[in-house]
Amino acid sequence: MSSIFSKIIKGEIPCYKVAEDDNFLAFLDVNPNTEGHTLCIPKVEVDKIFDLDEEQYLGLMQFSRKVALAIGKTVSCNRVGMSVIGLEVPHAHVHLVPINEMDDMRFVSKVKMTKEGFENLAAAINSNL
């Protein structure tokens, strides 16, 4: 069964795309902890991150690093936190969250953004890749 992320990869569901290559996709989380909260996913549909083969896993980490560096250049923050939880969507993914304090990584407080805000932020992060 296709996950929501597989539908995003296929273009069946829109996203605020930050970066993409042949194997991976990064897009803004539509229910972000902070502005710039981005998801990095492999295009191959695998439920658990450690079920990726070693090449895919390392590729996802390299891709996520590249995106995190661009987020750090775009969004004012102390650092970009990374989390792998994987319970909410059965498709391996990495959360990159611009953080200023530990609570920014708790996934309980969310920020509201407009469609235009998402679009502008995605384009700004992409321009810093």
Secondary structure as UniProt FT lines:
FT   HELIX           4..9
FT   TURN            10..11
FT   STRAND          17..20
FT   STRAND          24..28
FT   TURN            35..36
FT   STRAND          38..42
FT   HELIX           49..51
FT   HELIX           54..74
FT   STRAND          79..83
FT   STRAND          94..99
FT   HELIX           102..105
FT   HELIX           115..127
//
